[in-house]
Amino acid sequence: MSHESAPSSNRAVFFFLVVVLLGYVVALGLRLPQTATAQIIAAETPKKAPAVSPPSASHEHNGDEQAHATPPLWTVLPFAVLLGVIALLPLIPATAHWWESNLHRFYIAAALATVTLLYYLFVHAQPIHGHWPAAHLVTLSTRGPNLSLAANVFANAILSEYIPFMVLLFSLYTISGGIRIEGDLPAHSLTNTAILAVGSLLASFIGTTGAAMLLVRLLLETNRERKHVKHTVIFFIFVVCNCGGCLLPLGDPPLFLGYLMGVPFLWTWVLWKAWLFINVALLIIYFLLDHYWYYPRERAEDIVRDETRRHRVRFGGVWPNALLLLGVVFAIATLGPRKAFPGTDWQPWLYLREAVQLGLVAISLAWGNGHARRANRFNYAAILEVAALFFGIFICMQPALQILEVEGPNLGLIHPWQYFWATGGLSSFLDNAPTYVVFFHTAKAYSLQNNLAPLVAGVEQTLLIAVSLGSVFMGANTYIGNGPNFMVKAIAEEAGVAMPSFFGYMLYSLAILIPLFVVVTWLFL
C-alpha cells in the first residue's frame, strides 16, 4: 500500500469497523454473545457426579476416549509446508517478488488450510474436542461428510483463537501507528542505549509490534548521520521486538495465546528476573560494542554533522492514542469471557473484549492526529501479512495440536531446559506463536499424565516458564522468528540502512544471543 493511499484506507477501515460494531450490537439484541457466555459458564462449572451412572455414561466415556485418538502423522504436512514456504519463498529470487503480495500469501495459506479441513470432512473417523464457544465433544456424522467435525475444527482455530489474536495485534498496531515520536538527537552510544531501554519497557505493555512502531523511526532519525547503523537496528530487534515483551500477555503473541488458553493475565510477571537479566545484558553489550568499536570508526565529518544537526524530540498523536492503548490493556485484562469481571460475578459476553478493542481503534482513526499517522507512513501492509498467513497457520496446526496433546509425553521432553531449547529452536525458524502453542500442549499433556504440580492452565509452572521464555527470547534468532523482526528490517532498509542477509543476521544472533541463552538456562531453568 502506498503512502499516498493511506488516508483513504483509514477511512475504509473506519467504516468497516463501524459495520462490525453495529453487527455486534445486533448480535447482543439477539442475545447470541450472552448465550455463548452462558454455555462457557455451564461447561466450566463442576458437575456433581450422580450416585448411579445413567445408561449412556459408558457410551459418552467411550466417545471421550475416541476423541484422544490422534490423526495420522501425515496430517501435519500442510502445517510443515506452510511454515517452510514462509521461511523459504522470500529467500528464493524466482519467488521473492511474487511472495510480496499479501493476496498471494493468502492463496497459499488458504489452500493448505483447505487441505486440512478436507481431511476432517472426509477422512477423520474419530470424535474431537470442540472449544468454541465452550468445551464439548463433537461426534461423527452418521452418514455423508463429517460437516460437524470440519466446522468445529474451523471454529477451534478461527473463532476461538485467530479472531482474538488478530484483533489484539490489529489494535496495538493501528493505535500505536498514530503516535509519532521524532527527533534528531546526538547519536551517542548512551543515546541509542536509552532508546533500546525504553523499548524494552514499552514492549511488554503495548506489545513488541507497538513498541517497535513507536521507536524505530526515532532511532533511525537519530542515527542518520552515522555510517555504522545496522548493528544498532539488530540490537533493536533483539530487545524491542523480542526480549522486552515477556512481562504481560500483551507483550508478545505467544504469551497472548497462552492467556487465551487459560494462563492468568499477571502470571507472566514471574518471568521478570529472566527479562531483567537478558535485557540488561543486551544493553550492556550494545553500549560496549558501539562505544568502543563502531563509534570510533565513524568519519570525523559525520560526527560533526551529527553534533550540529540536532532536533529535540517531539511527540505527535499522543492524544488520544496513549489513552486508547491503556484501554486495550484494560479490555484484555478484564473482559475475557471465561473470567468474571473484577469485583463482580458477571462474566463478560463473548467477543465483548474484541468489540471494545475495535471501538478504540475506530476512535483512533476518527479523532487521532492524521498528520502523525502520515508522517509515520502508516499503512496496513504488515498487519495484513500477519492476518493472511496466520489464517492458514491456525487451521493447519490443528492436527499437530491433537497429536501432541496425546503423544507429547512420549517426545522425551522432561526437564525445563529441554522445553526451553526445543521451543526456542523451533521459534527461531518458525513463527514463535504457533510454536508456543505446540509445546504448551506438549508440556500440558506431560504434566497431567505425570501428576505434576503446581499447575498453571494445566501446565507445571517451571515447564510453562521454559516454554514462555524459549518462544519469546529465541524469536530474536532470525528475521522470521517474530512478526516485528521483518517489519523493522524493511523500515530500516527504506531509510537507507544496509541490513545483513538472513544468514548474516544469524551470525549476530549466534555470537550474542546463544551464549546469553546458555546463561539463562543455567540461572533460571
C-alpha positions in Angstrom: 0.0 0.0 0.0 1.4 3.4 -0.9 1.9 6.2 1.5 -0.5 8.4 -0.5 -3.3 5.8 -0.3 -3.1 5.5 3.5 -5.8 8.2 4.3 -8.4 6.7 2.1 -7.6 3.3 3.5 -8.0 4.6 7.0 -11.5 5.9 6.1 -12.4 2.5 4.6 -11.1 0.7 7.7 -13.1 3.1 10.0 -16.4 2.4 8.2 -15.7 -1.3 8.2 -15.2 -1.2 12.0 -18.5 0.7 12.3 -20.3 -2.0 10.4 -18.6 -4.7 12.6 -19.6 -2.9 15.8 -23.2 -2.4 14.6 -23.3 -6.1 13.8 -22.2 -6.9 17.3 -24.9 -4.7 18.7 -27.4 -6.6 16.7 -26.0 -9.9 18.0 -26.4 -8.5 21.5 -30.0 -7.7 20.7 -30.5 -11.4 19.6 -28.7 -12.5 22.8 -26.1 -14.5 20.9 -23.0 -13.4 22.8 -24.9 -13.7 26.1 -26.0 -17.3 25.3 -22.4 -18.2 24.3 -21.1 -17.0 27.6 -23.8 -18.9 29.5 -22.6 -22.0 27.6 -19.0 -21.3 28.7 -20.1 -20.9 32.3 -22.1 -24.2 32.2 -19.2 -26.1 30.6 -16.7 -24.9 33.2 -18.9 -25.4 36.3 -18.1 -28.6 38.1 -20.9 -31.0 38.0 -21.8 -33.2 40.9 -21.5 -36.9 39.9 -24.7 -38.9 40.2 -24.9 -41.8 42.6 -25.8 -44.1 39.8 -24.4 -43.6 36.3 -27.0 -43.3 33.6 -27.1 -45.9 30.9 -25.5 -43.5 28.4 -22.4 -42.8 30.6 -20.3 -45.6 29.2 -21.1 -44.6 25.7 -20.1 -41.0 26.5 -16.9 -42.1 28.2 -16.0 -44.2 25.1 -16.6 -41.2 22.9 -14.2 -39.1 25.0 -11.6 -41.8 24.7 -12.0 -41.9 21.0 -11.5 -38.2 20.9 -8.0 -38.8 22.2 -7.2 -41.0 19.1 -4.7 -38.9 17.1 -4.8 -38.0 13.4 -2.1 -39.8 11.4 1.3 -38.1 11.3 0.9 -37.1 7.6 -1.8 -34.6 8.5 0.9 -32.3 9.9 2.3 -31.9 6.3 0.1 -28.8 5.4 1.4 -27.1 8.6 5.0 -28.0 7.8 4.7 -26.9 4.2 3.2 -23.6 5.1 5.9 -22.8 7.6 8.5 -23.9 5.1 7.0 -21.6 2.5 7.1 -18.7 4.9 10.8 -19.3 5.5 12.0 -20.0 2.0 9.9 -18.2 -0.6 11.2 -14.7 0.4 14.8 -16.0 0.0 14.4 -17.5 -3.5 14.9 -14.9 -6.2 12.3 -16.5 -8.5 9.6 -16.3 -5.9 10.6 -13.4 -3.7 8.7 -10.7 -5.7 5.6 -12.9 -6.1 5.6 -13.6 -2.3 5.5 -9.8 -1.5 1.8 -9.7 -2.3 -0.4 -10.4 0.7 -3.1 -11.8 -1.6 -0.6 -14.4 -2.9 0.3 -15.2 0.7 -3.3 -15.7 1.5 -3.7 -18.0 -1.5 -1.1 -20.3 -0.2 -2.3 -20.2 3.4 -6.0 -20.7 2.5 -5.1 -23.6 0.1 -3.2 -25.5 2.8 -5.9 -24.8 5.3 -8.4 -26.2 2.9 -6.4 -29.4 2.7 -6.5 -29.8 6.5 -10.3 -29.1 6.6 -10.9 -31.6 3.8 -9.1 -34.3 5.9 -11.6 -33.7 8.8 -14.5 -33.5 6.3 -13.9 -36.9 4.6 -11.2 -38.9 6.3 -11.0 -38.4 10.1 -13.1 -41.2 11.8 -13.0 -40.2 15.5 -14.7 -37.7 17.7 -12.8 -34.5 18.5 -13.0 -31.9 21.3 -14.6 -28.6 20.3 -13.6 -25.4 22.1 -16.0 -22.8 20.7 -17.9 -21.3 22.3 -17.5 -23.8 25.1 -15.8 -27.2 25.6 -17.8 -30.1 24.1 -17.4 -33.4 22.4 -18.0 -33.4 18.6 -19.3 -36.8 17.3 -19.2 -38.2 13.8 -21.9 -37.7 11.3 -24.0 -40.9 10.8 -23.7 -40.6 7.1 -22.1 -38.4 4.5 -19.2 -35.9 5.0 -18.3 -35.0 8.6 -19.5 -31.5 8.4 -19.7 -31.1 12.2 -16.0 -32.2 12.6 -14.8 -29.8 9.9 -16.9 -26.9 11.2 -15.7 -27.4 14.8 -12.0 -27.6 13.7 -12.6 -24.3 11.9 -14.3 -22.9 14.9 -11.5 -24.1 17.2 -8.9 -22.4 15.0 -10.5 -19.2 13.8 -13.4 -18.3 16.1 -11.7 -19.4 19.4 -8.1 -18.3 18.8 -7.4 -16.5 15.5 -10.0 -13.7 15.9 -8.9 -12.6 19.5 -5.3 -13.0 18.4 -5.6 -10.8 15.3 -7.9 -8.2 17.0 -5.2 -7.6 19.6 -2.4 -7.3 17.1 -4.5 -5.1 14.8 -5.5 -2.8 17.8 -1.9 -2.3 19.0 -0.5 -1.9 15.5 -3.1 0.7 14.4 -3.3 2.8 17.6 0.4 2.9 18.1 0.8 3.8 14.4 -1.0 7.1 15.2 1.7 8.2 17.6 4.7 10.0 16.2 8.0 10.3 18.1 10.5 12.2 16.0 13.8 14.0 16.7 17.5 14.0 15.8 19.4 13.5 19.0 23.2 13.2 19.1 23.8 9.6 18.1 26.0 8.7 21.0 26.2 5.2 22.4 24.3 6.2 25.5 21.5 7.8 23.5 20.9 4.7 21.5 21.1 2.5 24.6 18.5 4.7 26.3 16.1 4.3 23.3 16.6 0.5 23.4 16.0 0.5 27.2 12.7 2.5 26.8 11.7 0.0 24.1 12.4 -3.0 26.4 9.9 -1.5 28.9 7.2 -0.5 26.5 7.3 -3.9 24.7 5.5 -5.7 27.5 2.8 -3.1 27.9 1.9 -2.1 24.3 3.3 -5.2 22.5 6.6 -5.7 20.7 4.8 -4.5 17.5 3.5 -1.4 19.1 6.9 -0.5 20.8 8.8 -1.1 17.5 6.4 1.1 15.6 6.8 3.9 18.1 10.5 3.9 18.4 12.2 2.6 15.2 11.8 5.9 13.3 13.2 7.9 16.2 16.2 5.5 16.3 16.8 5.8 12.6 16.4 9.6 12.5 18.8 9.9 15.4 21.4 7.8 13.6 21.0 9.1 10.1 24.4 10.9 10.1 26.2 7.8 11.1 27.5 5.2 8.7 27.6 2.2 11.1 23.9 1.7 12.0 23.0 -1.9 11.2 24.2 -3.3 14.4 22.0 -0.8 16.3 19.0 -2.0 14.3 19.9 -5.6 15.0 20.0 -4.9 18.8 16.7 -3.1 18.4 15.2 -6.3 17.0 16.8 -8.3 19.8 15.5 -6.1 22.6 12.4 -4.2 21.5 10.9 -6.7 19.0 11.5 -9.8 21.2 13.2 -10.0 24.6 11.4 -7.0 26.1 8.0 -8.4 25.6 7.6 -11.1 28.2 6.1 -9.4 31.3 2.5 -9.3 30.1 0.4 -11.3 27.6 0.2 -8.1 25.6 3.9 -8.2 25.0 4.3 -11.0 22.5 1.8 -13.1 20.5 2.9 -16.4 22.1 2.0 -15.1 25.6 -1.3 -13.8 24.4 -2.2 -17.2 23.0 -1.2 -18.6 26.4 -3.6 -16.2 28.0 -6.4 -17.3 25.7 -5.7 -20.9 26.7 -6.1 -20.1 30.4 -2.8 -18.7 31.7 -3.7 -15.9 34.2 -3.1 -12.4 32.9 -0.5 -11.4 35.5 1.2 -14.8 35.7 3.9 -13.7 33.3 5.3 -11.4 36.0 7.1 -14.5 37.3 9.4 -14.1 34.2 10.7 -10.7 35.5 14.2 -12.0 36.6 14.9 -13.5 33.2 13.5 -10.4 31.5 15.8 -8.2 33.5 18.8 -10.3 33.0 18.6 -10.7 29.2 17.7 -7.1 28.5 20.3 -5.6 30.8 22.9 -7.9 29.4 22.0 -6.9 25.8 22.0 -3.2 26.7 25.5 -3.5 28.2 26.8 -5.5 25.3 25.4 -3.0 22.8 26.9 0.0 24.7 30.3 -1.5 24.9 30.3 -2.7 21.3 29.1 0.7 19.9 31.1 2.9 22.2 34.5 1.1 21.8 34.2 -0.3 18.3 31.7 1.3 16.0 31.5 4.9 17.1 35.3 5.5 16.9 35.2 4.2 13.3 32.7 6.9 12.2 34.2 9.6 9.9 35.0 12.9 11.5 32.8 14.9 9.2 29.8 12.6 10.0 30.4 13.1 13.7 30.5 16.9 13.2 27.2 16.8 11.3 25.6 14.6 14.0 26.6 17.0 16.7 25.4 20.1 14.8 22.2 18.8 13.3 20.0 18.4 16.3 16.3 18.5 16.8 14.6 18.0 20.1 12.3 15.1 20.5 8.7 15.9 19.5 5.6 13.9 20.1 2.5 13.8 17.9 -0.7 12.0 18.2 -0.3 11.2 21.8 -3.8 12.3 22.5 -6.0 10.3 22.3 -3.9 7.3 21.3 -1.9 6.8 24.6 -5.2 6.7 26.5 -6.6 4.3 23.9 -3.6 1.9 24.3 -4.4 1.8 28.1 -7.9 1.0 27.1 -6.7 -2.0 25.1 -4.7 -3.2 28.2 -7.9 -2.8 30.3 -10.0 -4.7 27.9 -7.6 -7.6 27.6 -7.2 -7.9 31.4 -10.8 -7.6 32.4 -13.2 -8.5 29.5 -12.4 -12.2 28.8 -15.5 -14.4 28.6 -14.0 -17.1 30.8 -13.4 -15.0 33.9 -15.6 -12.8 36.0 -15.2 -9.0 35.7 -13.0 -7.9 38.7 -15.1 -7.2 41.8 -18.3 -8.8 40.3 -19.7 -12.2 39.5 -20.6 -11.1 35.9 -18.7 -12.8 33.1 -18.3 -10.6 30.0 -20.2 -11.6 26.9 -18.3 -13.4 24.2 -16.3 -11.1 21.9 -17.1 -8.0 24.1 -13.3 -7.7 24.6 -12.7 -7.7 20.9 -15.6 -5.3 20.2 -14.1 -2.8 22.8 -10.7 -3.0 21.2 -12.1 -2.4 17.7 -14.1 0.5 19.1 -10.9 2.0 20.4 -9.3 1.6 17.0 -12.2 3.4 15.4 -11.8 6.3 17.8 -8.1 6.5 17.0 -8.8 6.6 13.3 -11.6 9.2 13.6 -10.1 11.6 16.2 -6.4 10.8 16.1 -3.7 13.1 14.6 -3.8 12.3 10.8 -0.5 14.2 10.3 1.3 12.0 12.8 0.0 8.9 11.0 1.0 10.2 7.6 4.5 11.2 8.9 4.9 7.6 10.2 4.0 6.4 6.6 1.4 4.2 8.3 -0.3 1.6 6.2 -1.8 -1.8 6.8 0.5 -4.0 4.8 2.4 -5.5 7.7 -0.8 -6.5 9.7 -2.4 -7.8 6.5 0.6 -10.1 6.0 0.2 -11.5 9.5 -3.6 -11.9 9.0 -3.1 -13.7 5.7 -0.5 -16.2 7.0 -2.0 -16.8 10.4 -5.3 -17.7 8.9 -3.7 -20.8 7.4 -1.3 -21.4 10.3 -4.1 -21.6 12.9 -6.1 -24.1 10.9 -3.1 -26.2 9.7 -1.7 -26.7 13.1 -4.9 -28.3 14.5 -3.8 -31.9 13.7 -0.4 -31.2 15.3 -2.1 -29.9 18.4 -4.3 -33.0 18.7 -1.3 -35.3 18.2 0.9 -33.5 20.7 -1.9 -33.4 23.3 -1.8 -37.3 23.3 1.7 -38.1 22.3 3.6 -35.1 23.8 4.8 -37.1 26.9 6.4 -39.6 24.5 8.8 -37.0 22.9 11.3 -37.4 25.7 11.0 -33.8 26.9 11.1 -33.9 30.7 13.2 -31.1 32.1 12.5 -27.3 31.8 15.8 -26.7 29.9 14.7 -29.2 27.3 11.4 -27.3 26.7 13.3 -24.0 26.6 15.7 -25.1 23.8 13.1 -27.2 21.9 10.6 -24.3 21.9 13.3 -21.7 21.2 14.9 -23.8 18.5 11.7 -24.0 16.5 10.7 -20.4 17.3 13.9 -19.3 15.6 12.9 -20.7 12.2 9.1 -20.9 12.5 6.9 -18.3 13.9 7.1 -18.3 17.7 3.3 -18.0 18.3 2.2 -21.5 16.9 5.5 -23.0 18.2 4.4 -21.8 21.7 1.0 -23.4 21.3 2.5 -26.8 20.2 4.9 -27.0 23.2 2.3 -25.6 25.6 0.1 -28.6 24.8 3.1 -30.9 24.9 4.0 -29.7 28.4 0.3 -29.8 29.5 0.0 -33.5 28.4 3.2 -34.4 30.2 2.2 -32.5 33.4 -1.2 -34.1 33.6 -0.1 -37.6 32.8 2.6 -37.4 35.5 0.5 -35.6 38.1 3.0 -32.7 38.3 2.3 -29.6 40.5 1.8 -26.7 40.8 -0.2 -26.3 37.5 -0.8 -23.1 35.6 -3.5 -23.6 33.0 -2.8 -27.4 33.2 1.0 -27.0 32.8 3.6 -27.5 35.5 4.9 -24.0 36.3 8.6 -24.5 35.6 7.8 -26.1 32.2 5.5 -23.2 31.3 8.3 -20.7 32.2 10.6 -22.6 29.9 8.1 -22.6 27.0 7.4 -18.9 27.5 11.0 -17.8 27.7 12.0 -20.0 24.8 9.3 -18.7 22.4 9.8 -15.0 23.3 13.6 -14.8 23.6 14.5 -17.1 20.7 12.1 -15.4 18.3 15.0 -12.9 18.0 17.4 -15.5 16.5 16.3 -14.9 12.9 14.3 -12.4 10.8 11.4 -14.9 10.6 11.2 -15.8 14.3 8.7 -13.0 15.2 6.5 -10.7 13.1 8.1 -7.3 14.0 11.6 -8.5 13.0 10.9 -8.3 9.3 8.9 -5.1 9.7 11.8 -3.3 11.4 14.2 -4.7 8.8 12.0 -3.3 6.0 11.7 0.1 7.6 15.4 0.3 8.2 16.2 -0.6 4.6 13.7 2.0 3.4 15.7 4.5 5.5 18.9 3.5 3.7 20.4 1.1 6.3 22.2 -1.8 4.6 20.8 -4.7 6.8 22.5 -8.0 6.7 21.1 -11.0 4.8 19.1 -13.8 6.5 22.2 -15.7 7.4 24.3 -12.6 8.0 21.8 -11.6 10.7 22.1 -15.1 12.2 25.9 -14.6 12.7 25.0 -11.8 15.2 22.4 -13.9 17.0 24.7 -16.9 17.2 27.5 -14.8 18.6 25.5 -12.7 21.0 22.2 -14.3 21.9 23.1 -18.0 22.1 25.7 -17.5 24.8 23.2 -15.4 26.8 20.6 -18.1 26.4 23.0 -20.7 27.8 23.4 -18.4 30.9 19.5 -18.1 31.1 19.3 -21.9 31.1 21.9 -22.1 33.9 20.4 -19.3 36.1 16.6 -19.7 35.7 15.9 -23.2 34.4 
